Amino acid sequence: ESLLALSGGEIDAFIGNVAASTYWIRKLNLTNLRVAAPISRETQNLHFAVRKDLPTLLSIINKGLASISEPEKIKIAEKWMNIEYRFDINYDLIIEVTITLLFVIVAFLTWNLLLKRAISQHKKQLLHYTHHDQITNLPNRFLMMDRLHQLIAIHTHDKKRIALLSINIDGFKDINDSHGHKTGDRLLAQCALRFETVLKQGEVLGRLGGDQFIVILPYLSETTYAAFQASALINSLTQPIQIKEHHIAVNARVGIAIFPDDGLSEDALLKAADLATHHAREKGRGKLSFYTHKLNDDFSRKIQIEKHISVALQQNELYLAYQPKFCLKHKRIHSFEALLRWESPILGSVPPAEFIPILEQNGLIHDFGMFALNEAVKTLKEWQTLYDPTLSMAVNLSPK
């Protein structure tokens, strides 16, 4: 049944006993079938079964089988296995397969080559993005600090100086708020282009983030050259920068730190340059400042004041001192000026000239000003009641 189904195309192949299959192929005259694999030429082992109650029959069959000679067995087998298997080499198929394989190999090698190039290019892009700022395409903090570290290692032996210039754009936050961050980013890119026109070969410009740029001046012969370049960087922003329809006027301030005078490591130099930049801001827009150890002491003092002033009001460390105003004509006190004072248990007596500017910068001046005004009015009321209803009180208020 299987061979008939195979001959009629109902199934694709049949696997079975070679002898029985070839016998029935011949018997049924199935001329469209062929053996598709090598066949065994060994003599088939045939087995017969008899009933248990006829042991005599078993011995008769065994004697009969034993009486058949080997040539007779082969002759009998040939009657069953009469279909020969011929292995024909299909050269067309071999050529076709070879060409296909070659095409696959060439395609794979080409794809592999293109993939390697793409990966290499992607790695270069990632490396570039890792070491460069995406807005200005300048070296970023990581790359600039690495270059500064290498220069310090070189100049430690030859005892030459390096200048590190920290540049901040004045009022950049206001520009972002009024014109938007995209305009702010374009402004930073234009500032970078202007800064680059000032620098000479070997001098490196980078962006650390926000509105902060840094410049490394290697092989510095005189510190005055650092001031000259800082002034040139500031002056490069004299003309307004045009961003689409906007003409934006910008200024820069520059802080300067010198190796090895102001620091022996890249972190120490950057900290010194940042402190100098803060000092330049206090001097006004478009200013430069060199780092000094006094700046560091002042900055440390400022940090301490900022730390303790935030809780001074809650811990009742503030009080008012009253300075009388004496009228020479009438020979009496006619008014007072209320002066805010701070007695810190940690810092001691802190002058108003130190803590008032910090309050104004940190946005705490309103609460402290209201404290001073309330205390002064309360005291004035008490003194008017006790002493003189015509007394007056002067209270200093911050313009903010």
C-alpha positions as CSV (number, residue, x, y, z in Angstrom):
1,E,0.0,0.0,0.0
2,S,2.8,2.4,0.8
3,L,4.6,1.7,-2.5
4,L,1.4,2.2,-4.5
5,A,0.8,5.5,-2.6
6,L,4.4,6.5,-3.5
7,S,3.9,5.6,-7.1
8,G,0.6,7.6,-7.3
9,G,2.3,10.7,-5.7
10,E,0.3,10.6,-2.5
11,I,3.5,10.4,-0.4
12,D,7.0,11.6,-1.0
13,A,9.1,8.6,0.1
14,F,9.0,5.2,1.7
15,I,11.6,3.6,3.9
16,G,11.4,-0.2,4.3
17,N,13.0,-3.6,4.0
18,V,15.1,-3.6,0.8
19,A,14.2,-7.1,-0.2
20,A,10.5,-6.8,0.3
21,S,10.4,-3.4,-1.4
22,T,12.3,-4.4,-4.5
23,Y,10.2,-7.6,-4.7
24,W,6.9,-5.7,-4.7
25,I,8.2,-2.9,-7.0
26,R,8.9,-5.6,-9.6
27,K,5.7,-7.6,-8.8
28,L,3.5,-4.5,-9.1
29,N,5.4,-3.2,-12.1
30,L,6.0,0.2,-10.5
31,T,8.4,1.5,-13.1
32,N,8.4,5.1,-11.8
33,L,10.0,4.1,-8.5
34,R,13.7,3.8,-7.8
35,V,15.9,3.0,-4.8
36,A,17.3,6.3,-3.6
37,A,20.0,4.9,-1.3
38,P,22.6,2.2,-1.4
39,I,21.2,-1.3,-0.6
40,S,22.8,-4.1,1.4
41,R,24.1,-7.0,-0.7
42,E,24.3,-9.3,2.3
43,T,22.1,-12.3,2.4
44,Q,18.9,-11.7,4.3
45,N,18.4,-13.7,7.5
46,L,15.0,-15.3,7.3
47,H,13.2,-16.7,10.4
48,F,10.3,-19.1,10.6
49,A,8.0,-19.7,13.5
50,V,6.2,-23.0,14.4
51,R,3.6,-24.0,16.9
52,K,4.9,-25.1,20.3
53,D,3.0,-28.4,20.0
54,L,4.8,-29.3,16.8
55,P,8.5,-29.5,17.7
56,T,9.1,-32.0,15.0
57,L,8.1,-29.4,12.4
58,L,10.8,-27.1,13.8
59,S,13.5,-29.6,13.3
60,I,12.3,-30.4,9.8
61,I,12.4,-26.7,8.8
62,N,15.9,-26.2,10.4
63,K,17.2,-29.2,8.5
64,G,15.6,-27.9,5.3
65,L,17.2,-24.5,5.7
66,A,20.6,-26.0,6.6
67,S,20.5,-28.1,3.4
68,I,20.5,-24.9,1.2
69,S,24.0,-24.1,0.1
70,E,25.6,-20.6,0.0
71,P,25.4,-20.3,-3.9
72,E,21.7,-21.3,-3.7
73,K,21.1,-18.7,-1.0
74,I,22.6,-16.0,-3.2
75,K,20.6,-17.1,-6.1
76,I,17.4,-17.0,-4.0
77,A,18.3,-13.5,-2.7
78,E,18.9,-12.2,-6.3
79,K,15.3,-13.0,-7.1
80,W,14.2,-10.7,-4.4
81,M,16.8,-7.9,-4.8
82,N,16.8,-7.3,-8.5
83,I,17.0,-3.4,-8.5
84,E,20.4,-2.0,-8.7
85,Y,21.4,1.4,-7.1
86,R,23.5,3.6,-9.3
87,F,25.1,6.7,-7.8
88,D,25.1,9.2,-10.7
89,I,27.2,12.4,-10.1
90,N,25.1,15.5,-10.9
91,Y,27.8,17.9,-12.0
92,D,25.3,20.7,-12.7
93,L,24.0,20.5,-9.2
94,I,27.6,20.5,-7.8
95,I,28.4,23.7,-9.9
96,E,25.2,25.3,-8.8
97,V,25.8,24.5,-5.1
98,T,29.4,25.7,-5.4
99,I,28.4,29.0,-7.0
100,T,25.8,29.5,-4.3
101,L,28.3,28.8,-1.6
102,L,30.8,31.2,-3.1
103,F,28.1,33.9,-3.3
104,V,27.1,33.3,0.3
105,I,30.8,33.4,1.4
106,V,31.5,36.6,-0.6
107,A,28.2,38.2,0.8
108,F,29.2,37.2,4.3
109,L,32.7,38.6,4.0
110,T,31.4,41.8,2.5
111,W,28.7,42.2,5.2
112,N,31.4,41.4,7.8
113,L,33.7,44.1,6.4
114,L,30.9,46.7,6.3
115,L,29.8,45.7,9.8
116,K,33.4,46.2,11.1
117,R,33.6,49.6,9.4
118,A,30.3,50.6,10.8
119,I,31.3,49.4,14.3
120,S,34.7,51.2,14.0
121,Q,32.9,54.4,12.9
122,H,30.4,54.1,15.7
123,K,33.2,53.6,18.3
124,K,35.0,56.7,17.0
125,Q,31.7,58.7,17.3
126,L,31.2,57.3,20.9
127,L,34.8,58.2,21.8
128,H,34.3,61.7,20.3
129,Y,31.1,62.2,22.3
130,T,32.7,60.9,25.4
131,H,35.5,63.4,25.2
132,H,33.7,66.4,23.5
133,D,30.9,68.7,24.4
134,Q,27.9,68.2,22.1
135,I,26.9,71.9,22.0
136,T,30.2,73.5,21.2
137,N,32.2,70.4,20.0
138,L,35.0,71.5,22.3
139,P,36.9,69.1,24.6
140,N,34.7,68.4,27.7
141,R,35.7,68.3,31.4
142,F,37.1,64.8,31.2
143,L,39.4,65.5,28.2
144,M,40.5,68.9,29.5
145,M,41.4,67.6,33.0
146,D,43.3,64.7,31.3
147,R,45.3,67.2,29.2
148,L,46.0,69.4,32.2
149,H,47.1,66.4,34.2
150,Q,49.6,65.4,31.4
151,L,50.9,69.0,31.2
152,I,51.4,69.1,35.0
153,A,53.3,65.8,34.8
154,I,55.6,67.3,32.1
155,H,56.1,70.7,33.7
156,T,56.7,69.2,37.2
157,H,60.1,68.1,35.8
158,D,61.0,71.1,33.6
159,K,59.6,73.6,36.2
160,K,57.7,75.7,33.7
161,R,54.4,77.4,34.4
162,I,50.8,76.7,33.2
163,A,47.9,79.1,33.3
164,L,44.4,77.9,33.8
165,L,41.7,80.4,32.8
166,S,38.1,79.8,34.0
167,I,35.6,81.8,31.9
168,N,31.9,82.4,32.9
169,I,29.3,84.2,30.8
170,D,27.7,87.0,32.8
171,G,23.9,86.8,33.0
172,F,23.6,83.5,31.1
173,K,20.7,82.3,33.2
174,D,18.8,85.4,32.3
175,I,19.5,84.8,28.6
176,N,18.2,81.3,28.9
177,D,15.1,82.4,30.8
178,S,14.2,85.2,28.3
179,H,15.2,83.7,25.0
180,G,15.0,79.9,25.7
181,H,17.5,77.1,26.0
182,K,18.0,76.6,22.3
183,T,19.0,80.2,21.9
184,G,21.3,79.8,24.9
185,D,22.9,76.8,23.4
186,R,23.6,78.6,20.1
187,L,25.0,81.6,22.1
188,L,27.4,79.2,23.8
189,A,28.5,77.8,20.4
190,Q,29.1,81.4,19.1
191,C,31.0,82.3,22.2
192,A,33.3,79.3,21.7
193,L,34.0,80.4,18.1
194,R,35.0,83.9,19.3
195,F,37.2,82.5,22.1
196,E,39.0,80.3,19.6
197,T,40.0,83.3,17.4
198,V,41.9,84.6,20.4
199,L,44.0,81.5,21.2
200,K,47.3,80.6,19.7
201,Q,48.7,77.2,18.7
202,G,49.0,74.9,21.6
203,E,46.5,76.8,23.8
204,V,43.4,74.7,24.4
205,L,39.8,75.7,24.9
206,G,37.2,73.5,26.5
207,R,33.7,73.6,28.0
208,L,33.1,72.2,31.5
209,G,29.3,72.7,31.4
210,G,26.7,75.4,31.8
211,D,28.3,78.7,30.9
212,Q,31.8,77.7,32.1
213,F,34.7,77.5,29.7
214,I,38.3,76.9,30.5
215,V,41.5,77.7,28.7
216,I,44.9,76.0,29.2
217,L,48.0,78.1,28.4
218,P,51.0,75.8,28.5
219,Y,54.7,76.8,28.6
220,L,53.8,80.2,30.3
221,S,56.9,82.5,30.4
222,E,55.2,85.4,32.2
223,T,52.0,85.7,34.2
224,T,51.2,89.0,32.5
225,Y,50.6,87.0,29.3
226,A,47.8,85.1,31.1
227,A,46.2,88.5,31.9
228,F,46.7,89.6,28.3
229,Q,44.9,86.6,27.0
230,A,42.2,86.9,29.6
231,S,41.5,90.5,28.4
232,A,41.5,89.3,24.8
233,L,38.9,86.7,25.6
234,I,36.7,89.2,27.4
235,N,37.1,91.7,24.5
236,S,36.1,89.1,21.9
237,L,32.5,89.4,23.2
238,T,32.4,93.2,22.8
239,Q,30.2,93.0,19.8
240,P,26.7,91.6,20.3
241,I,26.0,88.0,19.2
242,Q,23.3,87.6,16.6
243,I,21.0,84.5,17.1
244,K,18.3,84.6,14.4
245,E,16.5,88.0,14.9
246,H,18.1,88.6,18.3
247,H,21.2,90.7,19.0
248,I,22.4,89.6,22.4
249,A,25.0,91.6,24.3
250,V,27.2,89.3,26.5
251,N,30.1,89.8,28.9
252,A,32.5,87.4,30.3
253,R,34.5,87.2,33.5
254,V,37.8,85.3,33.8
255,G,39.6,83.8,36.8
256,I,43.3,82.9,36.5
257,A,45.2,80.3,38.4
258,I,49.0,79.6,37.8
259,F,50.8,76.2,38.2
260,P,52.7,75.6,40.4
261,D,52.0,78.7,42.5
262,D,48.3,78.2,43.0
263,G,48.1,74.4,42.9
264,L,50.0,71.2,42.1
265,S,47.1,69.2,40.7
266,E,44.4,69.7,38.1
267,D,41.7,69.8,40.7
268,A,43.5,72.3,42.8
269,L,44.1,74.6,39.8
270,L,40.5,74.4,38.7
271,K,39.3,75.2,42.2
272,A,41.6,78.2,42.4
273,A,40.5,79.4,38.9
274,D,36.9,79.1,40.0
275,L,37.5,81.1,43.1
276,A,39.2,83.8,41.1
277,T,36.2,83.9,38.7
278,H,33.8,84.5,41.7
279,H,36.0,87.3,42.8
280,A,36.0,88.8,39.3
281,R,32.1,88.7,39.4
282,E,32.2,90.8,42.6
283,K,34.4,93.4,40.7
284,G,31.7,93.7,38.0
285,R,30.9,92.5,34.5
286,G,33.7,91.8,32.1
287,K,36.4,91.7,34.7
288,L,39.4,89.3,35.3
289,S,41.0,88.3,38.6
290,F,44.1,86.3,39.6
291,Y,43.8,83.7,42.4
292,T,45.4,84.6,45.7
293,H,45.5,82.7,49.0
294,K,43.5,85.5,50.5
295,L,40.7,84.6,48.1
296,N,40.8,81.1,49.4
297,D,40.6,82.3,53.0
298,D,37.8,84.7,52.1
299,F,35.9,81.9,50.3
300,S,36.3,79.5,53.2
301,R,35.0,82.3,55.5
302,K,32.1,82.9,53.2
303,I,31.2,79.2,53.2
304,Q,31.2,79.2,57.0
305,I,29.0,82.2,57.2
306,E,26.5,80.7,54.6
307,K,26.4,77.5,56.7
308,H,25.6,79.2,60.0
309,I,23.5,82.2,58.9
310,S,20.7,80.0,57.6
311,V,19.8,79.0,61.2
312,A,20.8,82.2,63.0
313,L,17.2,83.7,62.8
314,Q,15.6,80.5,64.2
315,Q,18.1,80.2,67.0
316,N,17.8,83.9,68.2
317,E,21.4,84.8,67.4
318,L,20.4,88.2,65.9
319,Y,19.7,91.4,67.8
320,L,19.5,95.1,67.1
321,A,22.0,97.7,68.4
322,Y,20.5,101.2,68.6
323,Q,22.7,104.2,67.8
324,P,21.4,107.5,69.2
325,K,21.1,110.7,67.2
326,F,21.8,113.7,69.5
327,C,20.4,117.2,68.7
328,L,23.0,119.8,69.8
329,K,20.5,122.6,69.5
330,H,18.0,121.1,72.0
331,K,20.7,119.0,73.8
332,R,18.7,115.8,73.7
333,I,18.4,112.5,71.9
334,H,15.7,112.8,69.3
335,S,16.1,109.7,67.2
336,F,17.9,106.3,66.9
337,E,19.3,104.2,64.1
338,A,18.6,100.4,64.3
339,L,21.6,98.3,63.4
340,L,21.4,94.6,62.8
341,R,24.0,92.5,64.7
342,W,24.8,88.8,64.7
343,E,26.5,87.0,67.5
344,S,27.2,83.4,66.4
345,P,28.2,80.8,69.0
346,I,30.5,79.3,66.5
347,L,31.9,82.2,64.5
348,G,31.6,84.9,67.2
349,S,30.6,88.4,66.3
350,V,30.1,88.6,62.5
351,P,30.2,92.2,61.0
352,P,27.1,93.1,58.9
353,A,29.5,93.9,56.0
354,E,30.2,90.2,55.8
355,F,26.8,88.6,56.3
356,I,24.4,91.2,54.7
357,P,25.8,90.6,51.1
358,I,25.5,86.8,51.6
359,L,21.9,87.2,52.8
360,E,21.2,89.2,49.6
361,Q,22.8,86.6,47.4
362,N,21.0,83.7,49.0
363,G,17.6,85.3,49.0
364,L,17.3,85.4,52.8
365,I,17.5,89.1,53.2
366,H,13.7,89.5,53.2
367,D,13.2,87.5,56.4
368,F,16.1,89.2,58.2
369,G,15.0,92.7,57.0
370,M,11.5,92.1,58.4
371,F,13.0,90.9,61.6
372,A,15.0,94.1,62.0
373,L,11.9,96.3,61.0
374,N,9.6,94.5,63.5
375,E,12.1,94.7,66.4
376,A,12.8,98.4,65.7
377,V,9.2,99.4,65.6
378,K,8.4,97.4,68.7
379,T,11.3,99.0,70.6
380,L,10.3,102.5,69.3
381,K,6.8,102.1,70.6
382,E,8.1,101.1,74.0
383,W,10.4,104.1,74.2
384,Q,7.8,106.5,72.9
385,T,5.5,105.3,75.7
386,L,8.2,105.4,78.4
387,Y,10.3,108.5,77.4
388,D,9.2,110.7,74.5
389,P,6.4,110.3,72.0
390,T,8.4,112.4,69.4
391,L,11.2,109.9,69.2
392,S,11.8,108.4,65.7
393,M,13.7,105.3,64.5
394,A,15.8,104.9,61.3
395,V,15.9,101.3,59.9
396,N,18.3,100.3,57.1
397,L,16.6,98.1,54.4
398,S,18.2,96.2,51.5
399,P,17.2,97.5,48.1
400,K,16.3,93.9,47.3
